[in-house]
Amino acid sequence: MSIKRFGVSLEDSLLEKLDKLVEKKRFPNRSQAIRHLIHKNLIEEKWENDEVVAGAIVIIYDHNLRELHEKVNSLQHEYNCLTLAGQHIHIDNNNTLEVITVKGKASKLKKLADKLTAIKGVKHGELVKTGID
């Protein structure tokens, strides 16, 4: 991959904010921060345009509720064309953290994430969005 150099003009206040972002996120330099922001924007566009994307659905629930695990598992099987892998982790005596790696149309991934987080007994759920180049 070849890299092209170009100049960027920014107001002082915006440059200060960029420098704070570089420091906060520990980017090695401004260029890396700008690349990150561009990629982030392109990924958001893919999600908005309902393109094929990837992500992870992360949920936490009480693993003592047997029916709950079966419902989570059943939904993964129902959407097996979107589900790439799952990781089931007992983080303490009561809580299970489930990470489900998914790939497909953005709208379908959102629908699956909404169904999983809406299951009675799921304490928290989040869809982590990323893209595919």
C-alpha positions as a Markdown table, in Angstrom:
| # | Residue | x | y | z |
|---|---|---|---|---|
| 1 | Met | 0.0 | 0.0 | 0.0 |
| 2 | Ser | 1.5 | 3.3 | -1.0 |
| 3 | Ile | 1.1 | 6.3 | 1.2 |
| 4 | Lys | 0.4 | 9.8 | -0.2 |
| 5 | Arg | 1.3 | 12.9 | 1.7 |
| 6 | Phe | -0.9 | 16.0 | 1.7 |
| 7 | Gly | -1.3 | 19.2 | 3.7 |
| 8 | Val | -4.2 | 19.8 | 6.1 |
| 9 | Ser | -5.2 | 23.3 | 7.3 |
| 10 | Leu | -7.0 | 23.4 | 10.6 |
| 11 | Glu | -8.1 | 26.2 | 13.0 |
| 12 | Asp | -6.1 | 26.4 | 16.2 |
| 13 | Ser | -9.0 | 25.1 | 18.3 |
| 14 | Leu | -9.6 | 22.1 | 16.0 |
| 15 | Leu | -5.9 | 21.3 | 16.0 |
| 16 | Glu | -5.8 | 21.4 | 19.8 |
| 17 | Lys | -8.7 | 18.9 | 19.8 |
| 18 | Leu | -6.9 | 16.6 | 17.4 |
| 19 | Asp | -3.8 | 16.7 | 19.5 |
| 20 | Lys | -5.9 | 15.9 | 22.6 |
| 21 | Leu | -7.4 | 12.9 | 20.7 |
| 22 | Val | -3.9 | 11.8 | 19.7 |
| 23 | Glu | -2.8 | 11.9 | 23.3 |
| 24 | Lys | -6.0 | 10.3 | 24.8 |
| 25 | Lys | -6.2 | 7.4 | 22.3 |
| 26 | Arg | -2.4 | 7.1 | 22.3 |
| 27 | Phe | -2.0 | 7.4 | 18.5 |
| 28 | Pro | 1.7 | 7.6 | 17.5 |
| 29 | Asn | 1.0 | 10.7 | 15.5 |
| 30 | Arg | -1.7 | 12.9 | 13.9 |
| 31 | Ser | -1.7 | 11.0 | 10.6 |
| 32 | Gln | -2.7 | 7.8 | 12.4 |
| 33 | Ala | -5.5 | 9.6 | 14.2 |
| 34 | Ile | -6.8 | 11.1 | 11.0 |
| 35 | Arg | -6.7 | 7.6 | 9.3 |
| 36 | His | -8.7 | 6.2 | 12.2 |
| 37 | Leu | -11.3 | 8.9 | 12.0 |
| 38 | Ile | -11.7 | 8.4 | 8.2 |
| 39 | His | -12.1 | 4.6 | 8.7 |
| 40 | Lys | -14.6 | 5.1 | 11.5 |
| 41 | Asn | -16.7 | 7.4 | 9.2 |
| 42 | Leu | -16.5 | 4.9 | 6.3 |
| 43 | Ile | -17.7 | 2.1 | 8.6 |
| 44 | Glu | -20.6 | 4.2 | 9.9 |
| 45 | Glu | -21.6 | 4.9 | 6.3 |
| 46 | Lys | -21.6 | 1.2 | 5.5 |
| 47 | Trp | -23.9 | 0.6 | 8.5 |
| 48 | Glu | -26.2 | 3.4 | 7.5 |
| 49 | Asn | -26.4 | 2.1 | 3.9 |
| 50 | Asp | -27.3 | -1.4 | 5.1 |
| 51 | Glu | -24.2 | -3.0 | 3.5 |
| 52 | Val | -22.5 | -6.2 | 4.5 |
| 53 | Val | -20.6 | -5.5 | 7.7 |
| 54 | Ala | -19.2 | -7.3 | 10.7 |
| 55 | Gly | -19.4 | -6.9 | 14.4 |
| 56 | Ala | -19.8 | -8.5 | 17.8 |
| 57 | Ile | -22.9 | -8.7 | 19.9 |
| 58 | Val | -21.9 | -8.7 | 23.6 |
| 59 | Ile | -24.5 | -9.7 | 26.2 |
| 60 | Ile | -24.3 | -10.4 | 29.9 |
| 61 | Tyr | -26.9 | -12.5 | 31.7 |
| 62 | Asp | -27.5 | -14.7 | 34.8 |
| 63 | His | -26.4 | -18.2 | 33.8 |
| 64 | Asn | -28.5 | -19.8 | 36.6 |
| 65 | Leu | -31.6 | -19.1 | 34.5 |
| 66 | Arg | -31.5 | -22.2 | 32.3 |
| 67 | Glu | -34.2 | -21.1 | 29.9 |
| 68 | Leu | -32.3 | -17.9 | 29.2 |
| 69 | His | -29.2 | -19.7 | 27.9 |
| 70 | Glu | -31.5 | -21.9 | 25.7 |
| 71 | Lys | -33.2 | -18.7 | 24.3 |
| 72 | Val | -29.8 | -17.1 | 23.5 |
| 73 | Asn | -28.6 | -20.3 | 21.9 |
| 74 | Ser | -31.8 | -20.8 | 19.9 |
| 75 | Leu | -31.6 | -17.3 | 18.4 |
| 76 | Gln | -28.0 | -17.9 | 17.3 |
| 77 | His | -29.2 | -21.0 | 15.5 |
| 78 | Glu | -32.1 | -19.2 | 14.0 |
| 79 | Tyr | -29.7 | -16.6 | 12.6 |
| 80 | Asn | -26.9 | -19.0 | 11.8 |
| 81 | Cys | -26.3 | -17.4 | 8.4 |
| 82 | Leu | -25.2 | -14.3 | 10.3 |
| 83 | Thr | -23.4 | -15.9 | 13.2 |
| 84 | Leu | -19.7 | -16.7 | 12.7 |
| 85 | Ala | -18.7 | -17.7 | 16.2 |
| 86 | Gly | -19.7 | -17.4 | 19.8 |
| 87 | Gln | -17.7 | -17.3 | 23.1 |
| 88 | His | -19.5 | -18.2 | 26.3 |
| 89 | Ile | -17.6 | -17.0 | 29.5 |
| 90 | His | -18.6 | -17.5 | 33.1 |
| 91 | Ile | -17.3 | -14.3 | 34.7 |
| 92 | Asp | -18.5 | -15.2 | 38.2 |
| 93 | Asn | -20.9 | -17.4 | 40.0 |
| 94 | Asn | -23.9 | -15.7 | 38.5 |
| 95 | Asn | -22.9 | -14.0 | 35.3 |
| 96 | Thr | -22.2 | -15.2 | 31.8 |
| 97 | Leu | -20.6 | -12.9 | 29.2 |
| 98 | Glu | -21.5 | -14.0 | 25.7 |
| 99 | Val | -19.7 | -12.6 | 22.6 |
| 100 | Ile | -21.2 | -13.5 | 19.3 |
| 101 | Thr | -19.3 | -12.6 | 16.2 |
| 102 | Val | -21.5 | -11.7 | 13.3 |
| 103 | Lys | -21.4 | -10.8 | 9.6 |
| 104 | Gly | -24.1 | -9.8 | 7.2 |
| 105 | Lys | -26.4 | -6.9 | 6.2 |
| 106 | Ala | -26.4 | -4.2 | 8.8 |
| 107 | Ser | -30.1 | -4.2 | 9.3 |
| 108 | Lys | -30.1 | -8.0 | 10.0 |
| 109 | Leu | -27.3 | -7.7 | 12.5 |
| 110 | Lys | -29.2 | -4.9 | 14.3 |
| 111 | Lys | -32.3 | -7.0 | 14.4 |
| 112 | Leu | -30.5 | -10.0 | 15.9 |
| 113 | Ala | -28.8 | -7.7 | 18.5 |
| 114 | Asp | -32.1 | -6.2 | 19.4 |
| 115 | Lys | -33.7 | -9.6 | 19.8 |
| 116 | Leu | -30.9 | -10.9 | 22.0 |
| 117 | Thr | -30.8 | -7.9 | 24.3 |
| 118 | Ala | -34.6 | -7.9 | 24.6 |
| 119 | Ile | -34.6 | -11.4 | 26.1 |
| 120 | Lys | -36.0 | -11.3 | 29.6 |
| 121 | Gly | -33.0 | -11.8 | 32.0 |
| 122 | Val | -30.4 | -10.3 | 29.8 |
| 123 | Lys | -28.8 | -7.6 | 32.0 |
| 124 | His | -26.9 | -5.7 | 29.3 |
| 125 | Gly | -26.3 | -6.0 | 25.6 |
| 126 | Glu | -24.3 | -4.1 | 23.0 |
| 127 | Leu | -23.7 | -4.4 | 19.3 |
| 128 | Val | -20.1 | -3.5 | 18.5 |
| 129 | Lys | -20.0 | -2.3 | 14.9 |
| 130 | Thr | -17.1 | -2.7 | 12.5 |
| 131 | Gly | -16.7 | -2.9 | 8.7 |
| 132 | Ile | -15.2 | -5.1 | 6.1 |
| 133 | Asp | -12.8 | -3.7 | 3.5 |
